[in-house]
């Protein structure tokens, strides 16, 4: 009797073939040959790399004031990537900024005097941070309607120079003149490099929540988290050091770092930008009807008065 060649396993053979194809695809994307192949055949994104196979790692900013990027479907009415998104709130209008906020030192005493004037209407109240949860209450970066770009890309495009984008409208490179440190920082999008430049909420999300946003409808909180007037591209380590940015308990937490008349309020190391930063905080609190603690307001008034007089 002739011997058989053994049982056939077509399913297993198919799995092996698929795994081999997947491994070849990964190796191809990891090499410079991928760009030539993609541009010649029209298959895939020629700017893709291995980090794009696991985009969630690159997109998360591991710092106290980052938000997680969601994956909602883009809207045709959403602004272009170089115009930061400000989602509409159905129940009440989103505050419009009084003027364009300076993102570099201005030395403009009129700006500081105007901020002092706005503080007259900022209410004083005890902070209420209890029950805060960033992701469920403020959502994440919103899509801009161009490829895979989000609010983060819009702010990068606004604040960086020499900006480069990929075919999905995501900012891949640029130069930031960081207002918080005064240093020039080269930005390159990637799993291990993106966090060098982070997007800071000047009035942090927890600060906003504790000073009034906890009572807002969800849509307004999402609008705040993505408001161009609230956001600024900054040095990653400086953003992480800032944290909440204000000491609710009045223990002069930031005195050793800033050594100013505002020990409860974080200030950037770049002293040339401190007055503009403090004026920006005051304007956000006014425009969004957020409160200040008694010490926070007193210190803000004292600091801005010095800025206006110098």
HUUR-V60431 format. One record per residue. N is the residue number from 1. RES is the residue in one letter. PSI is psi in degrees with one decimal (none if undefined). Layout:
n,res,psi
N,RES,PSI
N,RES,PSI
This chain:
n,res,psi
1,X,131.3
2,X,138.4
3,X,142.6
4,X,169.5
5,X,6.3
6,X,162.7
7,X,146.8
8,X,146.5
9,X,74.6
10,X,-34.2
11,X,-45.5
12,X,-40.9
13,X,-39.8
14,X,-39.3
15,X,-42.7
16,X,-43.4
17,X,-43.6
18,X,-41.7
19,X,-39.8
20,X,-41.3
21,X,-42.3
22,X,-42.9
23,X,-39.9
24,X,-39.8
25,X,-42.9
26,X,-43.5
27,X,-36.1
28,X,-44.7
29,X,-30.8
30,X,-7.8
31,X,159.1
32,X,-18.6
33,X,-19.7
34,X,-43.2
35,X,-45.5
36,X,-44.7
37,X,-45.3
38,X,-43.5
39,X,-29.3
40,X,-42.4
41,X,-19.6
42,X,11.9
43,X,128.7
44,X,-175.5
45,X,116.8
46,X,-18.4
47,X,-0.1
48,X,153.8
49,X,-175.6
50,X,-31.1
51,X,-25.3
52,X,-13.9
53,X,-21.7
54,X,65.9
55,X,-21.9
56,X,-28.3
57,X,-41.9
58,X,-31.6
59,X,-16.2
60,X,130.4
61,X,110.1
62,X,78.9
63,X,165.2
64,X,-11.4
65,X,35.5
66,X,157.7
67,X,151.0
68,X,137.1
69,X,124.3
70,X,-177.4
71,X,53.3
72,X,160.8
73,X,136.8
74,X,150.0
75,X,141.1
76,X,-21.9
77,X,-1.0
78,X,142.2
79,X,163.2
80,X,163.0
81,X,-21.8
82,X,9.6
83,X,102.2
84,X,138.0
85,X,142.5
86,X,90.3
87,X,143.7
88,X,146.2
89,X,122.8
90,X,-32.8
91,X,-26.3
92,X,151.7
93,X,150.4
94,X,131.1
95,X,139.6
96,X,136.9
97,X,145.2
98,X,-32.4
99,X,168.6
100,X,128.2
101,X,135.7
102,X,132.4
103,X,8.3
104,X,159.3
105,X,129.9
106,X,-34.1
107,X,17.8
108,X,105.5
109,X,-27.3
110,X,-36.8
111,X,-41.8
112,X,-38.1
113,X,-39.5
114,X,-40.0
115,X,-40.4
116,X,-40.9
117,X,-40.5
118,X,-30.0
119,X,-20.2
120,X,-30.5
121,X,2.5
122,X,119.2
123,X,155.0
124,X,129.4
125,X,156.9
126,X,137.6
127,X,143.0
128,X,76.6
129,X,-9.2
130,X,138.5
131,X,10.3
132,X,134.3
133,X,113.7
134,X,-53.0
135,X,-41.9
136,X,-26.5
137,X,-24.1
138,X,-4.4
139,X,-152.0
140,X,-170.3
141,X,136.3
142,X,150.6
143,X,150.1
144,X,-10.3
145,X,2.1
146,X,108.1
147,X,-130.4
148,X,14.4
149,X,144.6
150,X,-176.8
151,X,-36.8
152,X,-45.6
153,X,-37.0
154,X,-41.6
155,X,-39.5
156,X,-44.3
157,X,-32.8
158,X,-41.2
159,X,-16.6
160,X,158.6
161,X,159.9
162,X,41.6
163,X,136.1
164,X,143.7
165,X,158.1
166,X,-175.5
167,X,-11.7
168,X,15.5
169,X,8.6
170,X,139.0
171,X,125.8
172,X,-18.7
173,X,159.8
174,X,-179.4
175,X,128.0
176,X,124.4
177,X,97.3
178,X,121.2
179,X,-26.2
180,X,-32.2
181,X,-18.9
182,X,4.5
183,X,156.7
184,X,129.3
185,X,125.0
186,X,124.2
187,X,131.1
188,X,123.8
189,X,131.7
190,X,164.4
191,X,-36.3
192,X,-0.4
193,X,-22.3
194,X,-34.5
195,X,-8.7
196,X,-32.3
197,X,120.0
198,X,166.0
199,X,114.5
200,X,136.3
201,X,112.5
202,X,-48.0
203,X,106.7
204,X,158.3
205,X,-40.7
206,X,-38.7
207,X,-46.8
208,X,-43.9
209,X,-44.9
210,X,-17.9
211,X,22.0
212,X,-27.9
213,X,-18.2
214,X,-23.8
215,X,-0.9
216,X,158.1
217,X,156.5
218,X,-42.7
219,X,-34.7
220,X,-35.5
221,X,-41.2
222,X,-40.1
223,X,-41.1
224,X,-46.4
225,X,-22.4
226,X,10.8
227,X,127.0
228,X,-31.3
229,X,-19.5
230,X,-18.9
231,X,148.3
232,X,137.0
233,X,136.2
234,X,168.3
235,X,130.5
236,X,-53.7
237,X,-36.1
238,X,-39.9
239,X,-41.2
240,X,-37.1
241,X,-30.9
242,X,-42.2
243,X,-133.0
244,X,-31.4
245,X,-7.5
246,X,141.8
247,X,104.1
248,X,-27.1
249,X,-3.5
250,X,42.0
251,X,15.9
252,X,43.0
253,X,-34.5
254,X,9.2
255,X,-44.6
256,X,-30.8
257,X,-39.5
258,X,-32.9
259,X,47.4
260,X,-174.7
261,X,7.6
262,X,65.2
263,X,-15.8
264,X,-2.8
265,X,127.3
266,X,139.0
267,X,145.6
268,X,153.0
269,X,-28.5
270,X,96.1
271,X,-27.1
272,X,-19.5
273,X,-4.5
274,X,-40.9
275,X,-43.0
276,X,-38.8
277,X,-45.8
278,X,-38.2
279,X,-37.6
280,X,-44.6
281,X,-46.4
282,X,-40.9
283,X,-40.2
284,X,-44.7
285,X,-38.3
286,X,-50.3
287,X,-31.9
288,X,11.9
289,X,44.4
290,X,152.3
291,X,171.0
292,X,152.2
293,X,163.5
294,X,-44.3
295,X,-39.0
296,X,-44.9
297,X,-42.7
298,X,-43.2
299,X,-36.3
300,X,-44.8
301,X,-45.9
302,X,-43.4
303,X,-47.2
304,X,-30.9
305,X,-38.8
306,X,-39.9
307,X,-42.3
308,X,-26.2
309,X,-27.0
310,X,none
